Amino acid sequence: MIEDKNQQRTDLSQLGEFGLIDHLAKHFEVTQQSTIKAIGDDAAVMEFGDNRVVVSTDFLVEGVHFDLSYMPLKHLGYKAVVVNLSDVYAMNAEATQITVSIAVSNRFPLEAIEELYAGIETACKIYNVDLVGGDTTSSTSGLIISVTAIGQVKKGDEVYRSGAKPNDLLVVSGDIGGAYLGLQVLEREKEVFKVNPNSQPDLDAYTYIIERQLKPEARKDIVKLLQELEVKPTSMIDISDGLSSEILHLCKASKVGCDLYEDKLPLDPQVISTSEEFNMDSTTIALSGGEDYELLMTISQEDFPKIKANPNLTVIGFITDQASGAHLVTRGDQKIALTAQGWNSFDKD
């Protein structure tokens, strides 16, 4: 076949991950009555009787999403499950099953794959989900993992990205920025090891942030907590690509703006100290770091008394009208437009 040299060639980095998804999905129409929510949220939603089924899937590719020079295979298996369950919980749903597919090169012996699946098994036990299927095949370029997570939610209890209203409060679970800094520490130690393979890193000062990178947890507990507090978020998303990116996803889906307050960002002391050590701005890390797998949500102001004393939830801003745009309000009371500088797998850099 002769290649047409005049044929237009668009680089994927121009679109980014979500631009590519929008571009590929625009011609697909929903035709099944059971399809309630298709592409465009943390998970798809389907209706079968009184329950709605939630489905989400993710790829993890060696050299793009993980580096086996410091990521143990057992931790990788665990993380591969957790990052998918996080999408289910972001729909206010209960995760129930997963499927796991892997493509693996001949440099991996059986024992290595057993380690990977030991991590998957641990995650299944902790989060009470069943492994119900998957596929295995060979790879010419290392290890590739694809996990599909399935969950269920009662009709009417599901939460989308699109329900935020002006004057709603912007709320985040846990703390943010740790996973990115954990990655920076691991990358630094990898470079030290290359120079001196006999060096033994002392990572005691970075235990929390390294765990946030290598063994994140999905916030199943937050979904349960919200039910106990009788709070249903008006919108919700998980923080995988960075706080600013996820806020903009909520604003776009809900057709609203927001004010995010810099002095309200929940930062662990280890995040602050390590930011200083790396000469990085902790606010920038919190906004753009990603892989925290916390839940970002909006709630009605009427529900504020129910959450205000809870240590697991922090109010970090409020929703405005769409025309106002999305802004960071700095400690100096300046308003800066929020930009999505989170992680993009198609970015050449």
N, C-alpha and C positions, 0 to 999 in steps of 0.2 A: 504494500500500500504506500503510495507516495504522499508525503506530508505536505499540506498546503502551508507554505511559509508565510502567507498573508493572513492566515487564520489568527483571530484575536486570541491572546493568551493572557488571562488575568491571574496574577499571583494570589494565592490563598491568603497571604499575610495582609493583603489589602482589605479583606473582608473580616478577618478574625473568626473565632469559633462561632459566635452567635450570629454574625452576619452570614456566614456560610450556611448555618442551619436555616435561617430565614429564607435564604436564596433557594436552597434545595427543596424546602417544604412548600413554597408558595403555590405550586401547581397541584398539590395533593388536596383533594376534597374529602371531607368526612361524610361517609354514606351510611354507616351503621348506627342504628338507634342507640345501641349500647355504648357508643363512644361519647362520653360526656365532655372530656377535655383531651385534646390531642397535643400536638407539639406546641411548646411555648411556656411550660411551667416546669417545676422541679420534677414532676412525674405526670404521666398520663393517667386519666381517670375513666373507668368504665363501670357501667351499672348493670348489675345482675340481681334482680329482686330488690330486697331492702338494703343490701350492702353495695357499696361502690368499691371497685377494685382499682388499686393504684399500682402503676408499673413504671420503673425507672431503670436505665441501663447506663453503664460507663465502661470505657476502655482505660486500661493502664498499660503503657508501652515502655519497655526498657529503653533508657537513654532519653526519654521525653518526660515521663512521669516519675521515674525512680531510677536510682543508681545502686546497683548491688554491691558496690565497693563498701558501702556503709549501711545499706538496708538489708537486715537479715530476712531470709525468705519467709520465716514464720511470721514476722511482723508485717511483711508485704501481704501475705494471705489475709491476715486480720484486717489490715487497712483497706484492702480491696473490697471487702464485704462492708465495712463500716461506712465508707464514703458513699456507697449506694443506699444503705439503710437511711442515711442522713436525709436523702432526697424524699424518702417515704415519710419520715417524721415531719419534714417541712410542709407536707400536705395535711398535717394534723391526723395522720393515719397510723395504724399499727402494722409493722412489718411482719410478714408471716412465712414467706418462702424466698429462696434465691436459686438462680441457676448460675453455674460458673463454667466458662469456656476458656481454654488456654491454647496458645500456639507456642511451642517450645523448640529450641534448637538442640542439636545433638551434643552440645557442651554440658547439658544438664543431665546428670544420672538420675535414676529412680529415687535415690535418697533425697536429692534436692527437691524433687516434686512432692515427696512425702512431707518435707518440712513446710513447703508452701501450703499444703492442704491441712497440716496440723494447725496452722494459723487460721485457716478458713473454718475448721471445726470448732476452734475456741470461740470465734466470733459467733458462730451459730448457737453455741451453748449459752453464751452470755446474753445474747439478744433474743434467744428463744425463736429462732427461725430454722426452717428445714431446707436442706439442700435437696432439690427435687429434679435436677437435670443439668445438662450442659454438653460441651463438646471438647474434644482434644484433637489437635492437628500439629503438623511440624511447622517450623519457622526457620527462615534463613537469616533472621536478624534479631536473635535473642528472644526474650520472653515477652509475650503479650497476654494480658488477662482481660476478659470481659465478664462482668457480673451484671445480672439482671435481678433487681429486687422487686418483690411483689408484696402488696399489703392490702389492707381493707379499712374502710371507714364507713360509719353509718351515714346514710343519705342526709345531707344537710349539715354534717359536721366537718366536711372537707374545707380546707382553707387554701385559697389561690393567691397568686401575686397581685391580683387585679382588684382587691376589695378595699384598699386604703382610701380614706376620705380626709379632706382638709380638717385640721384640728386633732386628728388621731395622734397618739404618741408613738414615737419610734423607739422600739425596745430591743435589746440584744441579750442573749443568755451568756453566762460565763465571762471570759475575758478574751481579748483578741491580740493578734500579732505574734504570739509565741511560736507557732509552727514555722513561720518564715525565718525567724531568728534561729530556731533550731537547725534549719537547713543551712544557714550561713555558717554556724559553728561546725557542722559536719563537713561542709565543703572546705572550710579552712583546714580542718584536721586531715582531710584527704590530701591536700596540697603539701602539708608538712610531712605526711607519710611518704609521698612520692620522693621527697628530698632525702628523708632519713627513715627507711623502713623499720629501723630498730626503735624509733621513738614511741613512747607509750603516752597517749593523750590523757590528761587529767580533766575529766568532764563533770566532776562532782558539782561544780558551780552552775552547770547548765542542765541539770537533770530534768527539770520541768519542761523547758522549751524543746529539748531533744525528744522527750516523750510525746510532746504535742505534734512533732513531725513524724516520728517513726510509728507511734501507736495512738492515733487520735481516737476519740470516742464520739459516737453519734448521740445526740441529745434526746434519746427515748424518754428520759426522766422528765424533760421539760414538757413534753406532750402530756404526760400523766399529771404533772404539777398544774398545768393550765386547766385540766379537767377538774382537778380537786379544788382549785380556786374559782371555778365556774367562770373562766375567762376564755372566750373564743376570739382569737386574733382576727382582725379584719383582713389582714394579708400576712403572708409568711414566705420566707426563702431561707435556704441554708447558705452559710458563708464559706464557699469553696474557692472563689476567684478573687476575693478581697472585698472589704466592707463597702468601699465607694462604688464598686461595680455592682454589688448586689442591691444597694440602695437605688441606684439608677434603674436597675431591672424592675424593682417595685414601682418606682415613679412612672416608668414608661408603661407598664402593664395597667397601672391604676389611673393613669392620666392625671398625676398630681406633681407637686414640687415638695421640697422639704428643707428644713434647717437642721443641720447636724452640729452639735456643740462639741468643740475640741476638748473642753475641760471635763466632759462627761464620759469620754471614752474609757472603758474598763481595761486597765493595763496591769498585768502582774508585775511585781517588783523586779523579777528576773528579766522581764522584757525591757523595763526601763534601764536597768544596769547594763544589760548586754547591748542595747541600742547605743548607749554612751561609749561602750568599749569599741564598737564597730564604727563609731562616729556617724551614726545614722539617726535620723529624726524619728522618734517613736510614733508620732502622729502619722507620718508617711507610711511607716510599717503597718500600723493598725488599719489604715485606709486601703493599702494596696497589697499587703502580704499574702493573704489567701491561705487556704487549707486549714482554717481553724475549725470548720464544721460545727460552729455555733449556729443558733437559730436567730435570724433577724425577723422581727415582726412589727406590725402596727396594731395598736389596741385603742379602743374608744376611751376618751377621757373619763367616762363614767366608771370604767373598770380600774382606774388608777389606784383607788384605796385598797383594792384586793391584792395589788402587786407591790405597793410602795415599800414595804418592809422586807421584801423577799431578797435574800442575798444572791439568788441565782439569776435575777433579772435586773437590768439597768436601763433606765430611760435616758436615751442619748440625743433626743431631738423630737421634733413634731412635724406633721405633714401640713403643707401649705397648698395653695391652688397651683395649677399647672403653669400659669403665666409667671409665677414668682420664680420658678426654676428650683434646682437643687443646689444647696450651698453648705459649705462648712463655715461655721461661725467660730473664729479663732479666739484664743484666750485674750487677745487684744481687742476683741469685739469687731473684727473686720469680717466681712462676708466674702468668701472665695468660692467660685463655681466649682462644684464637684466634678471630677473627671474620672472616667473608668480606666485606671492604670493597672488593673489587676492582671493576673497571668493569662497569656494568650499562647496556646500551643503552636499556633501558626506563625508566630513572630520569629523572624530570622535571628533576632538577638537573644 
